[in-house]
Structures are given as C-alpha cells and as structure tokens.
Amino acid sequence: MCGIVGYIGYRNAYDVIIKGLQRLEYRGYDSAGVVLFDGTQMQLCKTKGKVSDLQAKAAKEMNAVGTIGMGHTRWATHGVPNDVNSHPHYSNSGELAIIHNGIIENYEPLKKELINRGYVFKSDTDTEVLVNLIEDIQKTNQLKLGKAVQIALNQVVGAYAICVFDVKKPNEIIVARLGSPLAIGIGENEYFIASDASPFIEYTNNAIYLEDEEMAIVRLNKSMKIRKIKDDSLVVPYVQELQLNLEQIEKGGYDHFMLKEIHEQPAVIKDTYRGRLLSDKGIIKMAGVEDNLDKFTNAKRIVIVACGTSWHAGLVGEYLIEEFARIPVEVEYASEFRYRNPIINKDDVVIAISQSGETADTLAAIKLAKEKGAFVFGVCNVVGSSISRETHAGAYTHAGPEIGVASTKAFTTQITVLALIAFRLAKVKGTISQSDYLRNLLEMELIPSKIEEALKVDGHVIDIAAIYKDAPNCLYLGRGFNYPVAMEGALKLKEISYIHAEGYPAAEMKHGPIALIDEHMPVVVIAPKQNHYDKVVSNIQEIKARSGKIIAVVTKGDEQVRALADHVIEIPETTEALTPLLSTIPLQLLSYHIAVMRECNVDQPRNLAKSVTVE
Ligand code: G6P
C-alpha cells in the first residue's frame, strides 16, 4: 500500500508534499518521510509514525526549502516500521532517492547479487534493493537515469508505483507504475505526482493516470513523454479532467472522516441511483448492464469476488440476485479465488466489487476470470481505478472519496448498485412480480430520507456505546439479508475499536457461539419485522436465557423485541431486500462511538490501510 507524493515546480515542495501525504495517510500510516533538493544537495527526513511525527522531526532537523521533492507514507511490507525502513531510500552513492508503493517479490536474489557487487544495505526493505539496482545499471552501463530505471524494472517481479530522483539531474523525476496507482497532476510550470489526485486537487484539475507498465520522465519546461516499460514504445498521454473537489476530501466540521461519511449516506445513495432509477416509470437503466444484458440473463452463474467490506456487500448481492433474478450466485474472497484454480466457464459472469478499485487480490481475481473467458463486471467507487479499467463493463457507486479506513458509505452504495442490478435482471427475466418490482423501486427512492431518520438514533447509540465500550467481545447476529450486515457490523467494531467481534447467521449461534454467552457478552441482534422475525425472536430468547446482553435493531414501533432486549435501536420500515441499507446505520454509529470512547484512532486504525495493493 503506502502513499506517494512528488512535486516539481516553483512552490515550496515541502508544503505541497506534507499536505499531500496527510491526504494519502488512508493508504498507510506507520512511517513517513520526505526528501527535498535544496538547490545544492538532497535533504532527507524520515521517521516511524504518522505524517504529524514527520512534521515535528522535520521542523527540528530539516531546512524545508526547495521546489522539488518527494514524500511517502508507509504501510510496512518488508521490514518493521522504523526510521531506517521508512522511505525515501538513497542508493549507495547517495545520488539517487526513491519512494515506492508496492512489493518487489524477487528482491532477495537481486539483493544477494548486489551485495556480491559490493553494495551495502541499511534497511530491510525491498525498495532499497530497487534503488541500488537502478544505480548499478546506471553506473555500469553509463546510462541516463530513465534508461536505467527502465532496465531495472524489466528485471523486477512484483508491483510498484515509484518516483526516482537523481541529484545530478535536479529538474526531473522518473515515475513508473505496475499494479499500484500513480497520477500525474499537470499545472502551469509544475507537476504533481501522487497515488491519487487528492494531494493536488487545489492546484490543478488536469491529470494523467499512468497505466500498468508505463513510465514517464516528469521534467520542467518539457512536454512529458510516457513510454511502455517493456518495449520503450511511446504512449499518447490522455489528460483527464478531474471531477474531485476540495470539500469532498475535507472533514467538513465532523470530528472524523468516518462520521462525515456515515452522514453522507443519504446524499451519496441518491447519487448512486440518480439517472439510473426512474421509479415512477418503473425503469432502471444502467449503461453497463443494458449493454450486456444478454450476458447477464444467459449467465448460468454469477460469481462475486471482493475483499473486506466489499465482500460483505457481495453477500447481500447474492441474496438480492438469487431472490429476484433467480440466477445462482457464489461469493468468493478474491484472495482465495485467485489461488484455488476455480472453475470458471465462458458463460459465467464475474462481478468484482471494490471501493478503491485497486485491491491487489481483487484485481488478480479479475485477470484470472478474464483469462478463463468470463465476462467481468466491476462495481467500483474510484473513477478510473485499475479495476474499473480492467473489467469489461461496470457501474460506479458514486459515493465520492471515502477516506476513513473503515468503509461505510462505500458499503451502502455498493448494495444500492447490486439491488439495482438484481431488480433490473429480475424484470427482464420476468422473475419478479410487477407489484414487488415497483414497490422496491419506490422504496429505493425513499431510502435516503429513511437513512436520515435512522441517523437520528445517534444520541441513544452513544448511551449504549458508553455501557459496552469496555466489553472484550461482542457477537452480531442476523438472518437472511441481514446476516451479511451482522458480519459487517462485527468487522466495523473489530477494525476501529479493537474489540473482538464476530458476525453470525442468527440460527448458527446454537452451533458454537452460544457457548460464549454469559452476562458479560453483548449480542447485537438485527431483528426487523420481516420474514424471519419469529425465528430471530426465538434466538433472542435463547440469548436472554443465558443472561447475554441484547442490543436489538428493530423496526420502528416494535414491542415484542423491546420487551426482551436490554436496548433497542429503531430503524424505519422498508422492504426486506432493502433493509441492509438501514440496519447497517446504527451498527456503523455504534462502532464509531465505542472507538471514540476507547480513544482509538477512528480514521486510521492500527495495522490497517484503506487500499490494499499488496497480496
Ligand atoms: C481494506 C479496507 C477495507 C476494504 C477492503 C477492500 O481492507 O480497509 O475497508 O473493505 O480493503 O477494499 P476495496 O477497495 O477493494 O473495497
């Protein structure tokens, strides 16, 4: 993972880089570093910790001048997070500096070879191997830096987005990518390089996204040339106009991005269905689905691949598509799918779900499915991301930038897209009654206002959070469409408050988790008044009989569960299929408030990163 920023132009590079790194901290935050060229020499400052720690160290150690530089925020892969392993890394001569997002898988044999040739390594990183490999090639063959980088990259196996700077060529930065994102912002007499566009959005709206296996020499006062790393052929650069704005990537008065993003859900769900859902006319139009309707309707099977929260959305997708469109669906962890030799046929449709569109395992699963001849449809949030480009067709979720590491609005917008697909396919296949179809469409349009209402339980959730904030464990139960929501609720609690939590289908409780229940165990039960209501009520009785503490998410006005549970949180009524869009809201709030009360870093939980571009 990791976030990278580079700048070359006329501004103070340090300021641009630090602000950029802060915006990229969602990609990793266990160490950070910056290198600047002050007109005479390179100045380096790096440290274990966050960008704020880097700032504190730089204020003491560094003269932050210069109009060219590079910075890095790290999520450790090779080597523990410490000052030495932090990026940037110098080559042995001290003439080259590099920042790197990704993994060089064959770094060990390369390192051995370099050691034999007299190179000395200070860090445990694969990145220091790469910068010395470049130096070795450059010096041995008397090559220009760009050529040396190209030859080196043809020798490495793995993934990278890199920036390389040569003190002898202080007006250029060499950049390259394979498997990790890299955007180049184009200003007037200045260039910005970053893992995504957020570091340069206030300076320019024009950006080039490098494709895999492409490299560029970013040089002042010269037009940029992009080349294929493998065969050196020139690529015509495609300059995109960015849609992002500054407001979207700031906290907007909220204490945390996660809270802001929870509260954005009514608005972004509207954005998700805007122009696609015409409920009064009974129409759903999604270009990516319409253009490939025959592929979906003829599919013998749909396989959904995803990771993390997106995988949970995939599970809801399975329930939706099977229930309404009557197409068999399997949901796979992308990391398992890609390595287990799955059976995929030409008439299978694979749906890949990813907020970032950069998750390495999901990307690899897509490539495998394509190799096997399947039609691959992407459900992504980040426009222009690797997954959105790798898939045959797709639908964006339009959730806007999600910065909190714990995914919230991405989840509900993914479910919204999957529901639209399910209803559209059901309509074409004639597997849904007209009244059910119209009811769900009309209800979909009411979801934003119903989420607004669901968000009003915040104060009550704070009270509940205060009671259970010190619980060591927590169980989440749900049935049917709400079983994946239970898993997602447990994941939210785990990732941001470090409380061990498990999500289970409510009826499975008796096959194991029930043994954990005693008077200390909080159990969150999703119990809306729907199909499985009576069964869930029985599960609640079973918990109560064992003195478990019951926090129930119920339909507004419910009395039966209220009489049994220790706490109830009400959500508005909607169709069963759309309940996950509402039942997930109080669970997001509960985990958020518990994490705040436990003084955890909500937006940057330990060990995690938002965009997992390593296996
Ligand atoms: C990381 C994030 C999760 C996310 C998962 C999949 O683990 O912390 O929030 O659900 O990756 O990411 P994707 O971008 O593919 O949805």
Residues whose N, C-alpha, C, O or C-beta is under 5 A from the ligand:
A	BS01	G6P	C307 G308 T309 S310 I353 S354 Q355 S356 G357 T359 V405 A406 S407 A609 K610 V612
